[in-house]
Each structure stands twice: as C-alpha cells, then as structure tokens.
C-alpha cells in the first residue's frame, strides 16, 4: 500500500498548493490513502467546513488537526457530521468529534487513523500514550486494520520520539506535526514502524512558521504584541512523508520525505524504490 501524509496546511498558500497538486500526486504515485493535517488552513487558525470539503475533494481521505481545532467556532457543530475530520483523541470524554476512525483506502484496505496531542509545552489534555494504547488494542494492526497512521501533534521532539518507540511494531506510521519545520530523521524503526519527528508544513517557507515575517520578528525584538499574525502568501512548499507498506504485515517497507515546490523543493521521483522498478 502507498500512503502519503502532508503536514499542517497554513493559510491560503498552503491549502491552494495542496488542492492544486494533490490530484496529480495521487495519480502519478498510485497513492492508496492520503492524510492531511489541516488545523492552520483558515488564515492560519483552524479549519472551516468549506476548506475541509475542498481538501477532501482534492483527494485527501482524512484531515487531522491539533491545538487549533476549535479556533473556528462552527467546528464544534460541523465536526459531528464530518467523520473524515479528526481532533486529538486525548481530549476529555464528551468533546465533540472523533480522535480515531477506520477508513477504507482506494485499494480496499482498512486504514486506522489516529490523532493525538502531546502535553509538553501544550495544553494539558489526557495522556496521549494511554489514549493510543487503548485505540491500538481495540483495533490492532494486522487483525482489524491493514495500516495504522498516527498524527502526534506535539511541540517536544522527545515526546514525539517516545510515541514512535511506544507504537513501534503496532503502527505503520507515527509522524509529528505542529512545529511546521520538517525534520530529517525519517526512518523505519526496529519494529517496522515508519517515523518522522515533524512532517513540516504546507505553506510559504519565506516566513516564520508560515506567518508573514514582520510581526513575529517584531514580537521577539520588542517583547510586545503589535499586529495580528497573518499567513505568508508566497509560493508554498508541500511537505510531508510517504510510506510504502508490507501488505502482509501492514508495517513500513520504505519511508521518504516529501518536499514539492517553493523554497524546500526536492526532486524525489518516485516516492518509493519499488515504483522505479515498474
């Protein structure tokens, strides 16, 4: 199975790049399943239902989120009818929406997608490790799911790495989001789980984390707020991670970083070695 995960969409530049390019990426790379983190897609803060539907129409199978999930107030309402939008699973019981769900891939496989949020330098939610442990026990890889993708939305790389090792052998991919900076530590862990500390963002990298540079720089210089943060609108780079699975086990055979367009563009044709061999 061929899987693609794309990091946080930031503003118009990021979401336009993804909605424009994703259909062709799916076709060219024979992608079976695509997950996109969309929590910064509405002017950098949250996601509207219209934006969600546009991303899904472009070919995303699931949209994950994080600490900005409730920035658009109507999300509290529409998340109940949009099963392909996930919020972190370790929100308290009774929070609207779902943090994990089983989805059907293009090749007919069943893919479990889980969204959790870390607690180091983040809002103090319930324990993400306890939440993940229960979800994986209820829907184990190889028994009820043909692949398991975990979006670990967290600040600290140590917490993300700990989650990767905690899930090693039980998930296809554990990938970090939230910091908007793509890391270079993509690997297949010893138990067969693909891992990357942060997928990066889909947005303009001539920026500070996708935001226009002037206000963030001024806040560091003056230690006071000035204008509102606004997303940078230059050419976006699509960043993420691609994984090829072993269909017998659901574990990862190969993992590749994805950098398309903009300042971080890399030429990675195709995403996985087996495609190069026909």
N, C-alpha and C positions, 0 to 999 in steps of 0.2 A: 504494500500500500504506500502511496506517496502523499505525504502530509505537508502542509505549509502553515506556519504561524507567523503573523505580522504584528509588530509592536505598536504601541499606542499611536492612534491617529491624532494628530494635533492640528486643529483648525481646518480651514478651507484648503490650504495647500496639501496637507496630508490626506484628507479624505478624497479630494479630486484626483490625486495621484493614484490612490488605490482603486477607486471606482473606474478610472480610465484604463488602468493597466491590468487589473486582476483577471478579467475575462480571457485575455490573451495568455497570461501566465498559466491559467488553468489548462488551456488548450495545448500550449507548447510543452508543458511539463507533465501532462496527463495526471493532474492532481486529483486525488480522490476525496480530499477533505481539507477545508481551509478554516482557520480560526483567526479572528482579528480582534485585538483589544481596541475598543472604541471610546474609552472613557473621556478623552480630551477632544472629541471631534466637533463639538458645538462651541466654536470660538474659544477652544481650549478648556472648556469647563462642562463636563457631562456630555450626554448624547440625547438628541431629540428622536422622536419616533420616525419622523421623516428621514433623518440621516440614517438611522438604523435600517430602515427599509431600503434605502439606496445602496447601502453596503451589502445587504443580503442579496439584493437584485443583481449586484455586480459579481456574485459568486461565493461570498462568504457563507459558510454553513452555520457558524456560531459567532457571536460577538461577546467578548468578555469585558470586564470593567475593573473597578478598583475603588479607591477612596473618593473619586469624583462622581460616583454613580448617581448621587441624589442632587447634583448641582442644578439639574433641570427639574423643576418641581413636578412636572407632569409625568416624570418617570415612575413615580410612586403608583400611578394609575395604570399606565400602559404596559409596565413590565409584567403585570399579571396575565396579559393576553399575548405577550410576545415570548414564547418559550425558547426562542433562539437568542435571547439576551440573558446573560448570566450576571449576577452580582456575587461578591465574595460569599462563599458558603459558611464562613465562620461569623457572619452577622448573627445576632441573637435570634432565637426561635420567635416566629411571628413576623419577622421582617418580610415585606413583600418580595415576590420573585423567588427564583431558584439559584443555588450556587453550584449545582451539578446536574447533568442530564445525559441521557443516552440518545445518540443521534444516528441516523442511517447515512452512510457515505455513498458516493456515486457508484462505487463498485459493489454495493450491497452489504458492506461490513458495518458492524455496530461500533460506534466510537463514543466512549465516555469522555466528556469534557468537564473539568473541574476548575473553578475559580476560587482562590483563597487569598487572603490578605495577611501580610506579616504584621508583627506587633512592635518591632524595634524601630523607634522614631516614627511610629504611625499611630493612628487611633487604636485604643486598646479594645480590640474585639476579642471574641472567644479564641481559644487556642487553635491555630491553623493545623498543627500536627494531629491533634485529636480529631478535628473535623475530617482531615484527609484519611486518617486511619479507618474511620467508620465507613466513609464512602467507598474506599477500596475494598473493604471487607464485604460490603453489600453488593458490589459489582466488580468482581475480580477480573483482572486481565487474563485472557485465555479461557475463561469459563463463560462469563456473561458479556464481556467486551473484547472486541478484536484489536482495539487500540485504546490507550488512555492518554489524554493530553491534560496537563496541569499547568495553569497560569498562576504563578506565585507572584502576586503583586506586592512588592516589598521594597524597602529602602536599603536595608543592610545586605551586602553580599554574603556575609556569614550565615544569615538566616536562610537565604536562598540556597546556598550550598548545602546546608544542613537538610533542607527539604529534599534536595536532589538525592542525597545519600539515603535519607529516610524512605524514599519511594523507589530506590534502585531495585530493579527486578520486578517491580509491581506496576510500573507505568512505562509508556512508550516514550514520553517526552515530559520533562519538567523544565519550564522556561520562565525566567523572571521578566517582569515588566515594572514600570513606574519611574525608573530613573531617566529614561529617554536617551540613554547613552549605550550604544551597542558594545558588548564585551567580546573579547577574543578568546574565550575559554570554552567554546563549543567542543563537546566530546561525548563519546559513549562511555558511560560509567561501567565499572567491572561487572555489574549485574545485568547490563544490557539496556539501561535507560539513557536516552539522549538527554543532554543537559546543556544549558547556556544561562549564565547569570542574568543577562538582560538582553532582550531582543532589540533594544533601541526603539526609536520612534519612526513613524512615517510622517515626515514633516520637513520643514526648511532648516537645514543644519547651519545656515548663516544666522545664528540666533543663540539665545540662551534657553536651552531645553524646549525649543520650538517657539519661544516667545520673542517678539521684537526686542532687540538688544538694549535699547536705550534705558528703559525703565528698570530692568533687573540690575544693570550696571550702576545706575544712579542710586538704587537702594543700598548696594554694597558700599558705595562711596559716602553717602550721606546718612545712612542708618535711619532712614525715614521713608515712608511711602509717598509716592507722587501720583503719577497717573495709574490707571488700571493696566494690568498686563494684557497685551493683545498679541495674537499669534502672528509670527512672521509669514510673509506671503510670497517669498521667493520660491525657486524651483525646489520641489521636495525630493527627498530620497526615501524610497521604500525599503524598510529594514525589517528583518525577521530571521527565521530559521526554517530550513526544510529538512525533513526526515524521511528516510526510506525504511520501511519496517520489514521484518521477517514474518511472512504470513503464517508460519507455523506457530510462532510464539507471541506475536504482537510486539516484541521488543525491537529496538532500533538496530539496523544494519549500518546505517550511514547518516551523518548529520552535517549540514552545510550552512554557513551564514549566508544571508541574502542581503545584498546592497544594490539597489537598482536606481539609477538616475541621480541627479543632484551632485552634491559635493563628495559623497561617500561611495559613488558608483564603483562597483567591481564587475568584472566580466566573469560570470560563473555559469557557462553553458555546458551541460545541463546542471541541475541541482545535485544529481547523484550519478555515480560512476556507471551504474548498470544501463542507464539511458544512453550513454555514449557508445555502448556496445550493441545497440539495436534492441 
